[in-house]
Amino acid sequence: MAEFLLVHGSCHGAWCWRDLIPELENLGHSVRAIDLPSHGSDPTPVSEVTLEMCRDAVLNATTPQTILVGHSWGGYPISAAAEFAPDRMRALIYVCAYVPVSGLSMIEMRRRAPRQLIGDAVEKSADGLSYSVLPDRVQSLFYHDCPADVVTYALARLCPQAIRPQDTPLDLSERFDGIPKAYIRTMDDRTIPTEYQEEMSHCAPPELRLTIDSSHSPFFSHPADLARQLNEIATRV
């Protein structure tokens, strides 16, 4: 049995793991999902959110046996946590997630992608502190292979994403390098190009680079398949 901590991506919350959690529990694992600051039920104002706060939210939920699973932007908070306290976790799993290059912010990482897929689908707030996904683009970006009820469920819960933590560079060292890592690449992703994911997946050894025939949201479209892959990785790290 493994202990998983699930960390969501931009504009999402712990709610997005709704269908994956029971699949992992049916395989005998212990699973927790958290809301990052200003997401879900967390009351932090968007204007106050920092990368360090996101990092600490992750660390506050870990034990030395925890396998951290980061989706999309969630790759940054789990990486920051690994750099700050590598003894507080067992491994990192990136699910179609950004793997930081030392010294770069997530926004800088996104700009390095060979294709830009979301630029015309997001709208910045009037105060410039956050952005939201245009409602009419949500399904095509995140959930094009998901059941119809998922889109309704998600649209009622998506929230603004604080920009400051995503515009904060993350410096990494051998502390981060020493943590076991795995990557699950989504092959029909319309948010982060799958070929860019392939490049980032080289943070992990070949046997810990897996693929799933999914959109950017395999936790909704293929929860059982994703759970099996996480289970497989847990036996190897």
N, C-alpha and C positions, 0 to 999 in steps of 0.2 A: 504494500500500500504506500502511495506517495501523498505528500501534502502540497497541494497546488494553491497559489494565490493568483487570481485573474485580475489583470489591470487593463482597463478599457482604453480606447483611442479617443480622438477628438470628438467633441460634442456628444459623446455617449456617457454611459454610467454603468454601474454594476448590473443594471437591468439587462444589458445586452447579452449577458451570459446565461439568461433564463433557461435556455434549452440545453446548453452544454453541461451545466452543473449536474443535473440528474444523470446524464450519461456517464460522467466521470464517477459519480457516487455509485452507480450500478456496477462499475468495474472495481469497486472497493476502495476508492481514493477519498481522501479528505479534501474538501474544496471550499475556498472562500473567495469572494469578489468584493472589491472596495470601490467606493466613489472617490475619485480624485477631487481636490479642492474646487469648489464651485459647480460640481456636477452631481446629478442625482439628488440625494437628500443632504448633501454637504452644504452648509449655509455660507461658506466663505464668499465674499463679494468678488466678482471677476477682477475688479481693479486691484485686488490685493494678492492675487495668485502669483507665485514664483515657482521656478523649477525646483528650488530647494524644498518648498512646501510639498510639491508632488513627490519628491524623493522621500521625504520624511513620512508621508502618508503610507508609502509602500513599506518602509522600514518598520513602522509601528505595527504592521500586520504580519511580520515575518518571524520565523524561528530558524535556527541553523539547518533545519531539514526542509525548508520551503523551496519548492521549485516555482520561480516567478514566470508567469506567462504574460507577455506584453503584446497587445494588438495595436498596430499602426503607430500613432504617436506614443502609445504606451511603452514602446521600446526605449524611449528616452528616460522616463522615470525609473524603469527597472535597471537600466544601465547606470544611472546616477546612483542608485542604491547600491549596486555592486561595487562601484568605485569607492563609495564612502565607507561601506561596512561589508566587505566580502565574506566575513565570517558569519554573517547573519542569513545566509542562503546556501542552497545546495547547487542550484543551476539556474540558467536563464533560457527561456524558450521564446523566440520571436515568431509571432504569427502575422504574416504579411506586415511586418513592422520595420520601422527605421532603426538601423544599427548605427549608432553615432560614429563618426570619424572625429578623433580627438581635436578639440578646438573649434568645432562647427556646431551651430545651432540646428534645430530640426528644420527651420525654415531654409537655412543654407543647404541642408541635406536634400530637401525637396527640390530646390532649384538645380541641383546637380543631376537630377533624373534625366534620362534621354528624351522623355516625353512629359509634357505638363498636362495633366488630365483634369484638374479641379479648379483652375484659375477663374473660369467664368461661372463657376457654380457656387461660389461663396460671396458673401456680402459683409463688408466691415461695418462695425457699429459706428454711430455718429461720433462717439468720443475716441474712436481708434483703438480701443482697448481689447476688443474681441471681434470674432467673426462668426457668422452662422451660415449653414448650407441652405441655399434656396429650396423651399419645399418642393417645387416641381422638378428638382434635380436629384432629390434624395434617393428615389428608387433606382434610377439609372446608375448612380455613382456607387451605392452601397449594397443594394438589395435586389439586383435584377433577376437573380435566380432563387429568390426566397418566396415562401408562401405569401399570399396577398395580405393575410392578417398581420404579418410581420411589419409591413410598411405602415399600417395603421397604428400598430403598437409603438413603433419607433418614432413616428411623427409626433406622437403625443408626449414624447419624452426627450427628444433631442434638445440640446441647450446650447447657448453661445459658448464658444471656446476662447479662453483667455489667450491673447497673443504673446504677452511677455515671457511666459515659460518656454514657448516654442521659439522665441527669438533670443534665447540665452545660450551661449556656447557652453559645451560640456567638455572639460578637460579630462582625459583618461590616462591611466598608467598601467603598470604591470598588475596592480590590484584588480582592475577590471579584466585584464587579459587572462588572469589565472582562473577565472570562473568558467566551469563547463557551460557550453552554449549549444543550442540547437535552433534550427530555422525551419519553419513550415511556409512554403511559398504557395500562393494562390494563383492558379494558372489562368483564370478568367477575370482578373482584377481590373477594374476600371477607375481605381483611385491611385494606387501605386503601381507603376508598370512592372509586370512580372519579370521583365529582363533586368530591371533595377533591383528587384528583390533577389534575383539570382546572384547579382554582384554582392549584395549585402550578406547573403547567406554564407559567404566564405568566412564569416566569423566562426563558423562551426566546421568540424571535420566532415568529410563526405558522407559518412554513415549517419550523421545527424542532420542532414539536409533532406527534408521531405517535401513532397508536393501534394496538393489537393486540388481537384478540378472544381474550383469554387470562385465566387465573387469575392469582394473584400470582406464579406461577412460569413465565413464558414460556420461560425457558432450558431447562425440561424439557418443557413441553407443545407449544411451537412454536419449537424452536431454529433451524430454517432460516429461518422468517419473521423472527425477532428478528435473526438475523445479517444478513439483507438490509436491515433497517431501520438497523442500526448502520452497515452499509456505505454506505447512502444518506446518513446524517448525516455520515459521515467525508468525503464528497465536498463538503460544504457548509460545514464549519467550518475 
